[in-house]
Amino acid sequence: MVAFIFLLWKYLNKTDTPKIRNLPEIPGIPLFGNLLQFGSSHAKVAGQLAKKYGPVFQVRLGNRVGAIVLHLKKC
């Protein structure tokens, strides 16, 4: 039973493109990745995540991996 759950978890977390090594990854939900986290205010959420993870990080959008690069300007 434990092996089945582990294999199911691995299957739901797999992506079409490989993850980028040594680049911070935002934790996401299996199958959805970070799609639900970003919602309709992508830029605002990405800015908040950049404050925590740095200006360059990777996210999962469904079964795809994407990199986000932000230039944060302090006012």
C-alpha positions in Angstrom: 0.0 0.0 0.0 2.8 2.4 0.9 4.6 1.6 -2.3 1.5 2.3 -4.4 1.0 5.7 -2.7 4.6 6.5 -3.3 4.4 5.6 -7.0 1.2 7.5 -7.4 2.8 10.6 -5.8 5.8 10.3 -8.1 3.6 9.9 -11.2 1.4 13.0 -10.3 4.5 15.1 -9.6 6.4 14.3 -12.9 6.9 17.0 -15.5 7.3 17.1 -19.2 10.5 19.2 -19.0 13.3 18.6 -16.5 13.7 20.8 -13.5 16.5 23.3 -13.5 19.3 22.4 -11.0 20.4 24.8 -8.3 17.4 27.1 -9.0 14.9 27.6 -6.1 11.6 25.8 -6.8 8.3 27.0 -5.3 6.5 24.0 -3.7 3.3 23.2 -5.5 0.3 20.8 -5.5 0.6 17.5 -7.4 -1.1 17.7 -10.8 -1.6 21.4 -10.7 1.8 22.7 -9.6 1.6 26.4 -8.8 -1.4 27.2 -11.1 -3.8 27.6 -8.2 -1.3 29.7 -6.2 -0.9 32.3 -9.0 -4.6 32.8 -9.6 -5.5 35.9 -11.6 -2.9 38.2 -10.1 0.3 36.6 -11.5 2.6 39.6 -11.2 1.6 40.4 -7.6 2.1 36.8 -6.5 5.4 36.5 -8.4 6.6 39.7 -6.6 5.8 38.2 -3.2 7.5 34.9 -4.1 10.6 36.8 -5.3 10.9 38.5 -1.9 11.1 35.0 -0.3 13.0 33.0 -3.0 15.0 35.6 -4.8 14.6 37.3 -8.2 15.0 34.0 -10.2 13.0 30.9 -9.4 11.2 28.0 -11.0 7.5 27.1 -10.8 5.4 24.2 -12.0 2.4 25.1 -14.2 0.5 21.9 -14.5 3.1 19.4 -15.8 5.4 22.1 -17.2 8.3 23.8 -15.5 8.9 27.5 -16.0 11.5 30.0 -14.8 10.5 33.4 -13.5 13.0 36.2 -13.6 12.0 39.5 -11.9 13.7 42.8 -11.5 12.6 44.2 -8.2 13.0 48.0 -7.9 12.9 49.5 -4.5 11.0 52.7 -4.2 
